[in-house]
């Protein structure tokens, strides 16, 4: 099985949040990053989609929210 693509600094920060919490929503990630990096909701969602494309994350639908977890 080939290695997963490399992570950018921001992607690694997001993955550290996911690994720490087990599962997250985009809002959870935004709140966790807010003290250091104030990012727009759309930016957070883009990062989560990229991490899913790179096979680091998967999501489930809980109500109307996507809940992401590490693969």
C-alpha positions in Angstrom: 0.0 0.0 0.0 1.5 3.4 -1.0 2.2 6.0 1.6 -0.3 8.8 2.1 0.4 12.2 0.6 2.4 14.6 2.8 0.5 17.1 5.0 0.9 20.9 4.9 1.5 22.6 8.3 -2.2 23.5 8.5 -3.3 20.0 7.5 -1.1 18.6 10.2 -2.6 21.0 12.8 -6.1 19.9 11.8 -5.1 16.2 12.0 -3.6 16.7 15.5 -7.0 18.1 16.6 -8.8 15.1 15.1 -6.4 12.6 16.7 -6.7 14.4 20.0 -10.5 14.5 20.0 -11.4 11.3 18.1 -14.0 13.0 15.9 -14.8 16.6 15.0 -17.0 18.9 13.0 -15.8 21.9 11.0 -16.9 24.1 13.8 -14.8 22.1 16.3 -11.7 22.6 14.2 -12.4 26.3 13.7 -12.8 26.8 17.5 -9.6 24.8 18.2 -7.6 26.8 15.7 -9.1 30.2 16.6 -6.6 31.2 19.3 -3.7 31.0 16.8 -5.4 31.2 13.4 -8.7 32.8 12.7 -9.9 31.0 9.6 -13.1 31.2 7.7 -15.6 28.3 7.8 -15.1 27.7 4.1 -11.3 27.4 4.6 -11.8 24.8 7.3 -14.2 22.8 5.1 -11.7 22.9 2.2 -9.0 21.5 4.4 -11.3 18.8 5.7 -12.2 17.8 2.2 -8.6 17.7 1.1 -7.7 15.5 4.1 -10.5 13.2 3.1 -9.2 13.1 -0.5 -5.8 12.2 0.9 -7.4 9.4 2.9 -6.5 10.8 6.3 -10.2 11.4 7.2 -13.6 10.0 6.6 -17.0 11.5 7.5 -20.4 10.5 8.7 -23.5 12.6 8.6 -24.9 13.4 12.0 -28.1 15.4 11.6 -27.0 18.0 9.1 -23.4 18.1 10.2 -20.5 16.2 8.8 -18.5 14.5 11.6 -14.9 13.7 10.6 -12.7 11.0 12.1 -9.3 9.6 11.3 -9.1 6.7 8.9 
